[in-house]
Amino acid sequence: MIALPDVFVDNEGIYLLSHSIGLPARGARDAAADYFEVWESDTSHAWPQWLGAIDGFRETLSRLIGGQSASICPQSNVSSALSKMLGALHQSFDAPTILLTEDAFPSLGYVCEHAGYVVRYIAADLDATDPAVWKSALTADVDIVLITHVHSNTGEQIPVADIAGIAHRQGVLSIVDVAQSVGVLPVDVGAWDVDVVVGSCVKWLSGGPGAGWLWVRPDLIERCAPVDVGWFSHDDPFEFDIHDFRYAGDALRFWGGTPTVLPFVIARHSIDAIRSVGVGVIRQHNLAMVDQLVDALGDRVLSPVRPERRSGTCVIRAGEGAVEVLSGQGIAVDQRRGAIRASPHIHTNEGDIETLVAALLARH
């Protein structure tokens, strides 16, 4: 096993919840202190510094996912990003229809159901990792396909590029949710050839809550007329003419009113930490740790075994009360549908996995 940099804060016990809230990166408090320093000592310069920090967040994120920083707009969370996007595209279709899976995160369904779209679902009992299933569901009346890169409850990785290719050949726009994948799986908006990506920094990126984001393909931006706007959606936010609104020329037209800042200061720091390690290195380490689980637990592992179908999360069959028992032994996991979810990051080592395996086997 290669030596890995120590980029996360120290944590007692074994932390396997990067699919939920990642451990903070070292130095996050110092990054936050810079935000308060200008506020406390030089208030007149606070907004220029804060807005500069958000520009820095956009630039840093663009280096992680590809594309241009001008195509990125900060959002409070994935639901907000999706809601603004669907609202902006609604006028483009006569009877807007969107397709997603029943295994998508519930918030996505809630947004779609309330956005004035006809919503179609790929049933949970179908294999969403098979592009043919999507092709069959992409009937002529579908306008947008919403692809969840990683299903949080099953640990499945969905073949984004294949599905987006099918969609484009049929004139269907593609939106991808990378909340459960960015930071542990490669995300390349250019290689995928997708139209929109929505994401968050709270999980594998260790950026904490509040730093969501939206990426929009550059030539799609001009087609979009967001309904939920504010002064920071304006081409010149500081013009202050109530009778003259002009959409920002880039993705910031989706921004809205007075923005939050601190979450993006912290998230920029955390993304820099992840990039210093490299997503490829994180992915290979995660695969090795999950291989160890598969070898030890066999068919108790319910998530995909083949690497190309895996996410960063291993789903393991466990009885009721498993989370509480493991927590009592200093092992942090959570539970969905009668199984536990364990997500090894670079702060996880072979001994941690051995401890988890022993605790699980001791229950049977």
Sequence and secondary structure as in RCSB ss.txt:
>XXXX:A:sequence
MIALPDVFVDNEGIYLLSHSIGLPARGARDAAADYFEVWESDTSHAWPQWLGAIDGFRETLSRLIGGQSASICPQ
SNVSSALSKMLGALHQSFDAPTILLTEDAFPSLGYVCEHAGYVVRYIAADLDATDPAVWKSALTADVDIVLITHV
HSNTGEQIPVADIAGIAHRQGVLSIVDVAQSVGVLPVDVGAWDVDVVVGSCVKWLSGGPGAGWLWVRPDLIERCA
PVDVGWFSHDDPFEFDIHDFRYAGDALRFWGGTPTVLPFVIARHSIDAIRSVGVGVIRQHNLAMVDQLVDALGDR
VLSPVRPERRSGTCVIRAGEGAVEVLSGQGIAVDQRRGAIRASPHIHTNEGDIETLVAALLARH
>XXXX:A:secstr
       B   SSEE BTTTS   BTTHHHHHHHHHHHHHH GGGHHHHHHHHHHHHHHHHHHHH S GGGEEEE
SSHHHHHHHHHHHHGGG SS EEEEETTS HHHHHHHHTTT EEEEE TTS TT HHHHHHH  TT  EEEEESB
 TTT BB  HHHHHHHHHHTT EEEEE TTTBTTB   HHHHT SEEEEESSSTT   TT EEEEE HHHHTT  
 SS  GGGBSSTT   TT   B SSGGGG  SS   HHHHHHHHHHHHHHHH HHHHHHHHHHHHHHHHHHHGGG
B S  SGGGB S EEEE  TTHHHHHHHTTEE EEETTEEEEB  TT  HHHHHHHHHHHHTT 
